[in-house]
C-alpha cells in the first residue's frame, strides 16, 4: 500500500483507497495496534472510552479486524446495512467507500469557521464514563435504556445535541430519527451477543454515513471493534435494569475541579477481544 493512497489515519486504523485489482475503487481498512487510554501514576491504562492514543498492544489490530468481521457478518444476517465487503488479511478489511454524516462550512470567510467532517453516535446501557462526569447527579451504572448521543468526531470529540443537528441544517429530523433507531437496533444486537457470552456491554459508539455509490440511505460505517465498546463482567441488574452492585464496582474521585469514574468490573479489550473468534 502506497502512502499516497492513504485516505485517513485514525486513532486505531488507517484507510487506503484501492486503485487496482478485484477491489479497485473500494477502501482498505488496516487495523493497527494503536490503542487509546490515559496515563495514571505514570502508567499507561488502555481504555476505549478515551480519545488519546497512549501506546500499542501487539497483535491488537489483527484480532480487532477478526472481531469486526464477526459483527459485520452478524449485522448482515440480521438485515442491517453496512459498508462491509470482505476481510482479506488478518488485519485488513475491504469496505465500500462511504461519506460520513457531515456538513460544509457555511461561512468560510470568517476566521475560525470549520466544516463538520463527521459524526459519531454513542449509545449507553449504563451511566458511567463521560456521561456520569457530565451528569454527576445520576447514580453510577443507572440503566439508560441505550440513550443515544451525537458527537462531532475529531482530535477532540464534542457533544452536539440532536436538536442542534437539526437547527444547524446538518441533518433533518427524519434523518436524525432514522439514525437513532439504527444505532439502537445495532446496540441491541451487539449487547445480546455479549450477553450470550456472560458479559455486559456498558456503552459503545458507532459512526454512520452514506455509501458513496448507494441510494443515500444512512448505514453503519467505520468499525465495530473492542476500540468502540466498553464491557463488564458481573453485571447484576435490579428490577429497573440498574446495576445492583454499583457501590462495590464503581470508584469515583473529584479533584481540582475534575471528576473521574472507573469500574472495577470493566473488562479490558485484551480480555474480551477473543471471545467471538
Protein Blocks (a to p, Z undefined) as FASTA:
>chain_A
ZZklpmbdcfkbccdddfedjkgoiacddddfbdcdddeehiacddfkbcbdfbdcehkl
mmmmmmmmmmmmmmmmnopacfbfbdcbfkbccdddddddddddfblmbghiacdfbdcd
dddfbdchjllmmmmmbcghiaehhpacdddddfbdcdddfklmmmnomacfklmmmmmm
mmmmmmmmmmmmmmmnopacfbdcddddddfklnoiacdehiadfklcccdehiacdfko
pafklmmmpccddeehiacdddfklccfklmmmmmZZ
